[in-house]
């Protein structure tokens, strides 16, 4: 009995030696003690040296998924064998050798200033009125303290709000790899925006209607990210100043309003529609208003007070 057992052990030893030497029909997976990977979803080929007869099958075996990794992970040989059994077409032909444990860690790199600048410009263009070519990222701090995983990834600004300032502004940036968020980090940047906007050319009094010679188009530095300005004088001419405007001031869209088309006490034409019929009667406006404003008017014939919407100069229609 002892002799038979000894012979059997010798046979298994010989078989193991033959398989380990790459016998025909077997595939050797030699695990490395540690491996640096470029993806959060490593594969067998990232952590092992593979050998065998069929290159196509070797390539398939190398693509065996090993799960996910954030920063570092310790994989045992038994875990890897189980993963191969689940994925390989003929797992009995695969011999796993090498390290008992493989430490897998994500390779890291410091982000480039150019790639961060591209992300910040894209974000600012999406939350302000400025185009990317009008935005300059003048400096970015603390990049050396940031480590990103190697390999292809996407960066995006997490906050969708408009920053309060263009100087020393903090942005929260998220790194995404293989569709999965990996980590979030902060960068501080100085931004410059230079764009053509409308500037006040001479003093404009409160409630004055803006004329073409009151304004000019000028290439200017934009200081306030939250402000919105007129781009062309044509957009602003005919608007009414909501306050006094000074020369050199950038014309913000909240500094003007549409001119009033109806004044309280004046007679207006009131359009009435009923059952497919349209008729116009005279009414007296009881409120001031601009285009689209609902106001109270009094029908001169019936003396009835109704709500109407301003549709033009001295014209209103019954509100629905």
Phi, psi and omega in degrees: 000316180297321179294320180295318179296319180296320180295320179296318178297321179296321179296315178297321179298317179295318179297317179298320179295319180295317179294317182295334180276002176089042178300154182305133178089359179247157180232127184260126175247109181258111184283138175273152179292333176208156182208140174258128184242157183258357183233154176283353177236078184291161176238170185301323180297342179285337190237001186216158172259128185246143176217154180165180187278322188260110183296323180295315179292325176298317180297320178295318179297321181297335181273008178302121182288146181245017182090204183241159179216136176266295179241309180208153180205141178256119179252129177273159179299322181296322177298317182293320177301317180297320179295320178296318179300324180285334188253327187283147179292320179230075186297336181293343179271357185260124177252121181260121180232189177091213187294145175289328178226140177241122176271116182254124178226150182282127173293146184235161176211161174271133181295148176280144179300324183295320181289325176292318180300319179299318180294318181294318180296318179298318179297311182297323178294333181277338184247356176234180180272005187265144179277158183301323181290347177266354184254131178237127174268105189280327178201152176226126182263166171056028177293326183294340180273359184255131176243125178248151176293148176290165180095177183287132176210167178245143176244142178210147176283129184286312182288137178257004183279166177276129179294155181283338183211159174267354184253133179048051183267135177270132176237135175267119185244137180248137175261131181236131178227133182054036178078004183243130175298130181259308183199160178238139180218163182251140171233147177248129186225148169257128185243143173234132175241126178232119187211159176276122180223175179272132179239143178288128184268330180210165184302138178235124183283156176304134179072008177283149175274127183290134177247165184300321183281357173280347192228163172209156176264130188219143173280117189226155169282133180260122184264325187256112181296336186272347181281149174239132186240156173289141181268325182230152179295329181300328179291332188261333183300134181095346177283161182252132180291128179276349177203172176292137182243137183255154178302139180088349180286137174285135187275102177282149182292338177273003179271351182226170177213168177295143178293149177291133180259345181223136177247145179301134178096345181272158179276133181234161174269124183254118179272127179241129178239131180205124176057037180085355178264144177233131175214156182243130177235167179268143179217163177249126180290135178255358180213157170282159177189161177249177181304128178088350180286140169276132179224163175272134175227156179246121176296121185294324182287315186262348183066015182274137178265126180225167175263131179226158180254134181286125181246350179180186180294114179071019182231138178220163173225154181299130180290142178286000000 
